[in-house]
Amino acid sequence: MVNRRDVLKLTAATGLAGALAGCSAQEPTGTPEPPTRTPLPPAEDIAPTVGIRTHQRYGAILVGPNGMSLYMFTPDEGTESVCYGGCAEAWPPLLVESPQHVVRGAGVRATLGTTTRTDGTIQVTANGMPLYYWFRDERPGDVDGQEVGNVWFLLNGAGQPIMPTVSTRDIEGLGPTLVDPHGMTLYMFVPDEPHESTCYGGCAEAWPPLLVDASQRHAVTAGRNVTAELDATQRTDGTWQVTANGMPLYYWFRDESRGDATGQGVNDAWFVLDPDGTVDRSAPPATEETENE
């Protein structure tokens, strides 16, 4: 007679053996295959976010991954862009998906970084300056945005704005006129001798000379529309003043903004100059004060 306790033991043993057999059947055999990984492209195949292009006039300039020229905007506040709306349509920012996607091209010595725009997009910076394209540049090598409004400038390989010593600006009532790189009007002084200033003391306080460092006296640069012959002459205090066709150049202390030309005709001795360095003796442009007289 079979004992009921023995039957239960036999049943339990049989079930355990079956369970173990099932587990053994499910275990993988052989060495498992490693997961497939998509290989990264070689570093030389990754287009740099910011690269270098050599321009005939400006030398090495910063360009985007498409080879188009890049610009900085002087009104920007540090790393913060102030170019939105219509400005950003004309000057599209150089964008990346994330800061990790910024790739430095060969020859780029600028410190690259990013800044977050108000719409959440990420804009590339060079030495902290947000970078932009110009919508009128049509092909690599175009630099039509250079000096626009005296606020947009190309950058060299070190990330420094390429600003001419003397540029031009269309001033109401006077037309194209010589200005400094920031658009402030420049003047000549009739009593001056060629390459020699006679304006010192109180005169120089009211009419500050346009100066360059001694190291730059042989590298005075002309803006794209300037045809006057530029040079520098040494003043009695040892500083170097910029000249146009031999005439020392000055500011007027009462000009406050780009486009101001309130020094025109003062004492019949101070006059602006055309892009070719010709003295413009036109009547001074009308101001609110003269209009109310």
C-alpha positions in Angstrom: 0.0 0.0 0.0 1.4 3.3 -1.1 1.7 5.9 1.7 0.0 9.2 0.9 3.0 11.1 2.3 5.3 9.3 -0.2 3.0 10.2 -3.1 3.2 13.9 -2.2 6.9 13.8 -2.0 7.2 12.2 -5.4 4.8 14.8 -6.9 6.8 17.7 -5.5 10.1 16.2 -6.8 8.7 15.7 -10.3 7.4 19.3 -10.4 10.7 20.7 -9.3 12.6 18.7 -11.9 10.2 20.0 -14.6 10.7 23.6 -13.4 14.4 23.3 -13.5 14.3 21.7 -17.0 12.2 24.7 -18.2 14.7 27.2 -16.8 17.5 25.3 -18.5 15.8 25.4 -21.8 15.3 29.2 -21.6 19.0 30.0 -20.9 20.9 31.4 -23.9 23.6 29.2 -25.4 26.9 30.6 -26.7 28.4 34.1 -26.4 25.8 36.9 -26.7 26.3 39.5 -29.5 27.2 43.0 -28.3 24.7 45.7 -29.2 25.1 47.4 -32.5 26.5 51.0 -32.3 26.4 53.6 -35.1 30.0 54.7 -35.6 30.7 58.5 -35.3 32.0 60.2 -38.4 35.7 60.9 -38.5 36.6 64.3 -37.0 37.8 65.5 -40.4 34.3 64.8 -41.8 32.5 67.1 -39.2 32.0 70.6 -40.7 33.3 73.1 -38.2 30.7 75.5 -36.7 33.1 78.4 -37.2 35.9 78.2 -39.7 38.3 80.5 -41.5 38.2 81.9 -45.0 40.9 84.1 -46.5 39.5 87.3 -48.1 41.5 89.3 -50.5 41.0 92.6 -48.6 40.4 91.6 -45.0 42.6 88.5 -44.7 41.5 85.6 -42.5 37.8 86.1 -41.5 35.4 83.9 -39.5 32.8 82.0 -41.5 30.0 79.6 -40.7 29.7 75.9 -41.6 28.3 76.9 -45.0 31.4 79.1 -45.7 29.4 82.3 -45.4 30.8 85.4 -43.7 30.0 86.0 -40.0 29.5 89.4 -38.3 29.3 90.9 -34.9 26.9 93.7 -33.8 28.3 96.5 -31.7 25.0 97.3 -29.8 24.9 93.7 -28.4 25.3 93.7 -24.6 28.1 91.3 -23.8 27.0 87.8 -24.7 23.4 88.9 -25.0 21.9 89.5 -28.4 19.7 92.5 -29.0 19.0 91.7 -32.6 15.4 90.3 -33.0 12.4 90.8 -35.2 13.3 92.5 -38.5 16.9 92.8 -37.4 17.2 89.0 -37.1 15.5 88.5 -40.4 18.2 90.6 -42.1 21.0 89.3 -39.8 20.2 85.6 -39.1 22.0 84.3 -36.0 24.4 81.4 -36.3 22.5 78.7 -34.3 23.4 75.2 -33.0 21.3 72.4 -31.4 23.4 72.5 -28.2 26.6 73.9 -26.8 28.2 70.5 -27.4 27.7 70.9 -31.1 30.1 73.8 -31.4 33.1 72.7 -33.4 36.2 74.9 -33.9 37.7 75.0 -37.4 41.4 74.9 -38.2 43.0 78.3 -37.7 40.3 79.7 -35.5 41.9 81.3 -32.4 38.8 82.9 -31.0 37.2 81.5 -27.9 33.9 79.9 -29.1 30.8 79.6 -26.9 27.1 80.0 -26.9 24.3 82.2 -25.6 20.6 81.4 -25.3 18.3 83.7 -27.2 14.9 84.8 -25.9 13.1 82.2 -28.1 15.2 79.4 -26.5 17.5 78.9 -29.5 21.2 78.6 -29.0 23.4 81.2 -30.7 27.2 80.7 -31.2 29.6 83.4 -29.9 33.2 84.3 -30.5 35.0 85.9 -27.6 31.5 86.4 -26.1 30.1 88.2 -29.1 27.0 86.7 -30.8 27.6 85.8 -34.4 25.3 86.5 -37.4 25.0 86.2 -41.2 23.9 89.0 -43.5 21.0 88.2 -45.8 22.5 90.0 -48.8 25.6 87.9 -48.8 24.8 85.4 -51.5 27.9 83.1 -51.7 31.0 82.3 -49.7 33.4 85.2 -49.9 30.7 87.9 -50.0 31.3 90.6 -47.3 28.5 93.0 -48.1 27.6 93.4 -44.4 30.9 94.9 -43.5 30.5 98.4 -41.9 26.7 98.5 -42.5 25.4 101.3 -40.3 28.9 101.5 -38.7 27.7 98.8 -36.3 28.2 95.5 -38.2 31.7 94.1 -38.6 33.6 91.0 -39.7 35.9 89.2 -37.3 39.4 88.0 -37.8 40.7 84.6 -36.9 41.3 85.7 -33.3 37.7 86.9 -33.0 38.5 90.6 -33.1 36.2 92.9 -35.0 37.7 94.2 -38.2 37.1 97.9 -37.8 38.7 100.4 -40.2 40.4 103.5 -38.8 38.3 105.7 -41.1 34.9 104.8 -42.6 32.1 106.6 -44.3 28.5 107.5 -43.4 25.7 109.1 -45.4 24.9 112.3 -43.3 21.7 114.1 -44.0 22.4 117.3 -45.8 26.1 116.5 -46.5 26.0 113.1 -48.2 28.8 110.5 -47.8 31.2 111.8 -45.2 34.4 110.5 -43.5 33.7 109.1 -40.0 35.4 107.0 -37.4 34.7 103.2 -37.2 31.7 103.9 -34.9 30.1 106.5 -37.3 31.2 109.7 -35.5 31.8 112.6 -37.9 35.4 113.7 -38.6 36.6 117.2 -39.4 39.6 119.1 -40.8 40.9 122.5 -39.5 41.7 125.1 -42.1 44.7 126.7 -40.3 46.5 123.3 -40.1 49.5 122.8 -42.3 49.9 119.5 -44.3 50.6 116.7 -41.8 50.9 119.2 -39.0 48.2 120.1 -36.4 48.0 123.5 -35.0 45.1 122.6 -32.6 46.3 122.3 -29.0 45.1 123.2 -25.5 41.5 124.4 -25.4 41.2 123.8 -29.1 42.1 120.1 -28.7 39.6 119.8 -25.8 36.8 121.0 -28.1 38.1 119.3 -31.1 39.8 116.0 -29.9 42.1 114.5 -32.5 41.5 111.1 -34.0 44.4 109.1 -32.6 46.0 105.7 -33.1 48.5 103.8 -31.1 52.1 104.3 -32.1 52.3 100.7 -33.1 49.4 101.3 -35.6 50.7 104.5 -37.2 51.8 102.6 -40.3 48.7 100.5 -40.4 45.9 103.1 -40.7 43.1 101.3 -42.5 40.4 102.7 -44.8 36.8 101.6 -44.9 35.4 100.0 -48.0 34.2 103.3 -49.5 37.2 105.5 -48.4 39.5 106.5 -51.3 41.3 109.4 -49.4 45.0 108.7 -48.7 45.2 107.9 -45.0 48.3 108.3 -42.8 49.3 109.4 -39.3 51.3 112.4 -38.1 53.0 112.9 -34.7 51.7 115.6 -32.5 53.8 117.7 -30.1 52.8 115.5 -27.2 54.1 112.4 -29.0 50.7 111.0 -29.9 49.8 110.0 -33.5 46.9 111.7 -35.3 45.3 110.3 -38.4 45.3 112.3 -41.5 43.3 112.2 -44.8 45.2 113.6 -47.8 47.6 115.1 -45.3 44.9 116.9 -43.3 44.8 116.0 -39.6 41.3 114.7 -38.5 39.3 115.7 -35.5 36.0 115.1 -33.6 33.7 117.9 -32.4 32.8 117.6 -28.7 29.2 118.6 -29.3 28.5 115.7 -31.7 26.7 113.2 -29.5 25.5 110.5 -31.9 26.3 108.8 -35.2 25.3 111.2 -38.0 25.7 114.4 -36.0 27.7 117.0 -37.9 27.1 120.1 -35.7 30.8 121.1 -36.1 30.3 121.8 -39.9 31.3 125.4 -40.7 32.1 126.4 -37.1 34.0 129.7 -37.3 34.3 129.0 -41.0 37.3 126.9 -40.1 36.0 123.4 -39.5 34.6 121.2 -42.3 33.8 117.6 -43.0 35.5 115.6 -45.8 34.1 113.5 -48.6 35.2 109.9 -49.0 38.0 110.9 -51.4 39.3 113.5 -48.9 37.8 116.6 -50.6 36.9 119.3 -48.1 33.1 119.8 -48.1 32.3 123.4 -47.4 28.5 122.9 -47.7 26.2 124.8 -45.3 25.8 122.9 -42.0 22.8 120.6 -41.9 19.7 122.0 -40.2 19.2 121.3 -36.5 16.3 121.9 -34.2 18.0 125.0 -33.0 18.5 126.5 -36.4 15.0 125.5 -37.5 13.5 127.4 -34.6 15.5 130.6 -35.2 
